[in-house]
């Protein structure tokens, strides 16, 4: 983050996991916790009082923890050691000219966007290419039953899966001999059935684009979800950490697939879930609808990202896109000083009214006493 600031060129931020409320707040677009969920979890709408309290807590806690104890603190120490004259990273962050958000408005909560916040969800999605010959020939015997693809991505790697869960997957796949499974796994797996192909490097989008693939078993990272929608493949989600549980809730809410918790998974539950997702047409129908909504745009995500990037460069960082709210303190933004002034004024008026009433009462008593004495 320090280099662009030091060179005096525009700073563009790309978010791979979607719209981040913390970054939006830095840019002056504070999300209302009454209806915008935090990135860790989702809530039924309208939110209950307890849900709003939880959501407010996370909206406040996550930025504080991130800026005080987590990433920023460690990075700041390292940057300051090598570049002592560079301003604090959180100050540099306020100089962001453009925020490219890996989210499509149809798949997120409808929230206000600043001109400097641009959706580019699905930017990385591309049409599938023909599969490698060895993989294509292995899939041919699948016939009408189809193929199921299983991958936990590049962060929550399959090799880190507990042995108990690994064995459970092996047994569940063996119990469904009518399907062919492609399993992305970073090592050799022992005991897999003949209907399972294991490989450490697989062309995921090309696989999902193949018409023989009926289901994607995934951790439901943001990129994997977008690829599944782009290639119209229903999802069976096994979230691991971070924003994945919330992403899984979205899949279930929109009818794009099912979600299972690792601590509740059994062979029977996994087999039944796979069969439900493949045999019930509503999931494939909902994914196709989601694809239709995602593609119904004036520009492609790539065209939008290119245009706004070049726009920011052409106009010297495009300060006209930035919100003045980014320069306000929390006291000014929430108008706490105005509220304090209004309360003080109300207090003064109340005290003045009280004093006037006491004076009026005292005057009435004097008049009454004088009348009695006369």
N, C-alpha and C positions, 0 to 999 in steps of 0.2 A: 504494500500500500504506500510505502514511503517514496518509491522511485518516481511514480507519475507526479506526485506533489512536488518533489524536488526539481523536476524538469519543467514544471509549469504547464503541463498538458492536461487535458480533461481526464477525469477518472470515471471509468464505467464499471459498474458492479454487475456480475452475473450470478443469479441465485438458481442453483440446480434443483432445490427442493420445493420451489414455489414461493409465494408471497410471504415474506417474513415480517411480522408485525413490529419487531424491534427495529429493523432497517427502515420500514415505512415511517416509524415515529421519529427517527433521526432526520428523515427528509421533510418532516413536518406534517405527515399524514398519520395521525394517531387513530388506531382502530378502536372502535367502541367495544369493550368486553361484554356488553349486554347481548351482542349477536355475532361477534367475530370470534371464533374459537382460537385458542393458542395452537401452536404447531405440534404439540404433543398429544392432544386428545380432541375428540369431537363430542358434542352434546346434542340431545334432541332439542328441536326448536318448537315453541319458545322455551328458553332455558328457565329452569326452576330457580328459586332463590339460592339454593345450595350450589347449583351449577354455576350461577353467575358469580358467587363468592369464590368458588374454585378457579373459575376462568380469570377473574380479576387478580387473584393471587399469582397465577402463572404469568399473566401479562406483566406484572410488576417484578416478580422474582427472576424470571429468565433473563431479562436485560441486565438486572443488577448482578446476577451470578456470572453471566458471560463477560461483563465489563470489569468486574472486580476480582473474581477468583478463577475464572476459567481461561479461555484462549487468549484474550487480550492481554492479561497480566504477563503471561509467559512470553508472548511475542513482543510486547512492549519492552521488556527487560533485554531481550536479544537485540532488538533494533536500536535501543538507546546505547547499548554497549558498542555497537559498530558505527552508529550515526548519531552522535550525541546532540547535534544541532537540529535534528528533525523534530517537528512539533509532535505532540501526543497523537497516537493513532486514532483515538476517538474524535480528535479535532479534525484530522485528515478526512475521516469518514463523512463529516458534514459537508465536505467539498465534492461529494459525488454528483456528477453531471447527469448520469443516466443509470437507471436500475432496470436491467433486463431480467424479467421474471419468468422462470420456467413453469408457467401455469397457463391453462386456458380458462377464460372466464366462465365457460359453461361447466367446468369441473370444480370450481371453487365457490366460496361464499361471495355473494354479490356485495362488494365493498367499493367505496369511492377510490379512484386512482388519481394520482397527480399526473400532470403532463410528462414528468420525468420518469414515471413508472410504466413500463411497456411489457405486455404479455407476449412471450415468445414460446409458449408451451408446445412441445412436440418439435422443436427446432431440429433435433437430432434424428427424427424419424424419417426413414427413406423407404421407397418401395423395395420389396424383397428381390434378391437375385436368385438364379437357379442354385440349388444346393450342390455341394461337392458330390462327385459321382459315387464315392464310397457311402456317404450318408444317404443319398437318394436311393441307392440300391438296397440299403438296409431297411428303408421305410416302405418299400414296395409291398412286402408281404402283409402290411397292416390292413390292407383292403378297406372295406367300408367302416370298420370299427374305428380306425383312426389312430392318431399319435398323441401322446401327452408329453409335454416338455417340462422339466423340473430344473430350476436354478434358483439359488439364493443370492445371486449377484456377486459382486467383487469385494464387498466389505464383510458381510456376514457369510463367509465362505463355507461351502459344504464340508470341507475338511475339519472345521471346528465344531461340527455337529456332534453332540454327545452320542456315544455308541448305542445307547438305548433307542434313540430316535432314528439313528441310521439303520439299525436292524429292523425297526418297525416299518420304515419305508421299503426296505428290501422285501419284507413279507407281504406288504400291501400290494406292491407291484406284481409279485409272483401270483397273487390271488386274482389278478386280472389279466389272464393270458391272452384275451382277445384284443388287447391294446398293445401297442409298442411304445416304450418309454425312452426318452432321451434325457439323461441325467448329467448335468454339468457338475463334475466333481474333480477336485484337484489332485487326486491320488488314485491308487488302485483299490477297487472295491472287491471284496471276496464274498462269494455266495450269492451274487445276483443271478436272477433267472435269465433264460435265453431271450426274453422279450425286452430286455433292458440294455441300452447302449450307454456306456459311461465314457466321457471324454472331458478333458480339462479346458479345451479351447473349442468353442462352438459359435457359429454365426447366428446370434440370437434373433435378430430381426428377419433374417432369411428363413429361419425355422418357423417363426410365428407367422410369416407371410404364406407359408405353404398350406394349401387347402386341406391337406391331410391332418394337420395339427388341430385338435379339437379343444385342448385345454392347456393352460399355463399355470403350473404350480410355482408360486413365487413368494418371496418375502414382502413384496409390494413396496419396493422403492419407487420413488416418483418417476424415474426414467422407465422402469419396467412397466409401470401402469400405463404410461403414455404409449409405449410400444405395443402393449396388448390391445389398447383401444384402436390405435392406428391400423393394426392388422386384424382387428375384429376377432379377438380370441378371449373367451371367458376365463375367469381367474379363480383359482383356489389359493387363498392367501394364508401364509403362516408367518405373521409378523415377528420380528426378533427384537428390535430396539428403536429408540429415537422416535421419528415421526411415523414409523411403519404401522403401529396400532391405530393411529388416527386414519392413515390411508386405508387400512383394512375396513374401518367403519364406513368410509365413503363408498368402498366397493359394494358392501352389503346394502347400504342405504339406496344406492342407485341401481341395485339389481344386476350388477356386472359379474357377480360371483358369490362365493361363500368365504367365510373366514373361520379358521380354527386356531385355538390356543395350543401351544406346544405341550403344556402340562395336562391337557385333556385329550390329546390325540391317541387313538387306538387304531389297530388294524381295521376293525370293522367300521369305525367312524370315517376313516380315510377312504376306504373302499366305497362306502355308501355316499360320501360327499362327491367323489369322482363320478359315480354313476348318475347321481342327481344332476350334476352340472352338464354332463354330456347328453343325457336323455331328455332333460327338460328344455324345450326350445326357448323359453323366455329369457334365459341368460344370454344366449347368442343373439336374440332379438334386441335385448337392451344394449349389448355392446355395439351392435350395428347402428343403433339409434345414437349412442354416444359418439361414434365415429362420424355420423352425419352432422351432428351439432358441432363437433370439433373442426370439421372441414368447411363449414358454412361461414367463411370469413372473406372480407374484401381483399386481404393480402395473405400470403403464406407467412408463417412465423419467420422464415429465413428472410423474405423480402422486408418484413417489418423491422427485424433486427438490423439489417444492412442500412435501411433508410435512416433510422434514428441514430445509428452510430455515425454515419456520414454527416447527418444534420448537426450533431454535437461538435464534430470536428470542424465543419464549415463555419459554425457560429461561435468559435472560441469557448467551448464549454457550455454554450446555450444557457446563460444565467436566467433567461426569461422563462425557462421551464421550472425553475426552482421555486419552492413555496417560501414566502417570507416567514412562515411559522417556524421554519427550521432555525431561525436566529433568535427565537424567543426563549426565555427561561420558562420553567414549569409554572412559576408564579404568574408570569405574564400570559402564558398560553391558557391557563385555567382561570385567568382573571381573578386570582386570589386577592390581589391588592385592591381590585375594584370591589370585590365582595366584602373585604375587610372594611373598606371605606363606607360602603352602604350600611354595614352592620353598625359601624361607629356612628354614622349619621342617624340611623334609627334609634340607637341608644341615647344620643344627645336629645333627639326629639322626644323620646319617652321620658327622659329626666326633666326636660323643660316642661312637658305636659304635666308631669307629676308635681313639679314645683308650682305651676300655675294653678292646678287644682287645689293644692294645699293653701295657696294664697286666697283663692276664691272661698274655700271653706272657712278659713280664718276670718275673712271679711264678713261672711254671712253670720258667723257666730257673734262677731262684735255688733253687727246691726241688730241681731236678735236680743243680745244682752242689753243694748241701749234702749230698745223698745220696751223691754220688761221693766227697766228701771224708771223710764218715763211714766 
